């Protein structure tokens, strides 16, 4: 039977624990000096070893032949723990047993002494999930715990733990495991498993798991079972995890740099269609931007960057200026928070990107927002000649935009109204991408505008060129004809 790496390499004694050196040392000293506390609070993000260390500690305090704080692994008590048959260790997951009754049960039980051992150890995982009533019940037990009882409370969210509990426990903060520590451990496990994996693939897994050993091992499990018997390379890990490689990130960021909205939307669409999560893509972009900034400012520093293969080359290909990289990092980091609550992460993501692309042009639009947004020199004649309903429309434009929603609203907000020929209203966009989207939503826009006229879409550059052609040309005959159809033309 295949045993998941995480289970197989779960540390059984303190010496096997990866990272958390400060905690391990303190606990070993406490056991050797017999200065054990009756209540501990283990705080830290998931996968940093809280419950593993809690179990080793529980085994060590009851071991009959303890060796400098380490459990012997051979006495009856240790064997019971290892075979998960120890009646003295009681594990409770507060995420599913969070009611006051669960804790009252503990209160009744703690009175009874341990069976063939020194201590009864209660490990309560995700303790912040307890109800208020349950916390109060727990507090009563913690106030006067019998000498044979040890509580280990573990939490990923210490801020939710009442101060009264904090003050009655000894707190340990579990840190994320350092990349080098993870690398050394994984390298050892892979050798023991006789699995051929490249260093760059291991580094990538470490980066993805962000200091959580459990995550790293479960990603490796996925890769090993999918590519059974094959060498595991970086591209295989990328393929399995659905993550976005550096080349994609670079291409996307360059599209943002060029303000190429169409390409941005196309690439986003492809990512979604490939079954990848927008939030993962966003994390990859943030990582890439961060590495780009580091690379541009301090170069290839192996303590800060993990450069593999042609990574330096890819980082160099990113055309964004440092200033824009910082700006985007801010935008994306804020978005990362918002995405947790977003109903449609894709739309939020697209809006942020389009906003970034339109930032420079926004100023010009605001300047002209209350007037017809075409060149100033023809301002006065146009006012006279533009059909009344189009003039009305320009006035009502903000209200019309307000009636729309989502991506459409975002684009319309940055667009403006113009007129080139009679009875045609032009919606002018800043770029071809927005233009393409609006074209697709023509019916929706027609309904919003609710005017008996044609609607057409045009990019700002084309509109201005068209405008110049009309107003600066010398063809008297054409001018005459245009006048006939009430064309906005200089008199
Ligand atoms: Zn033992």
Boltz pocket constraint, residues with backbone or C-beta under 6 A from the ligand:
constraints:
  - pocket:
      binder: B
      contacts: [[A, 59], [A, 62], [A, 63], [A, 64], [A, 65], [A, 66], [A, 71], [A, 72], [A, 73], [A, 74], [A, 75], [A, 76], [A, 77], [A, 78], [A, 79]]
      max_distance: 6.0
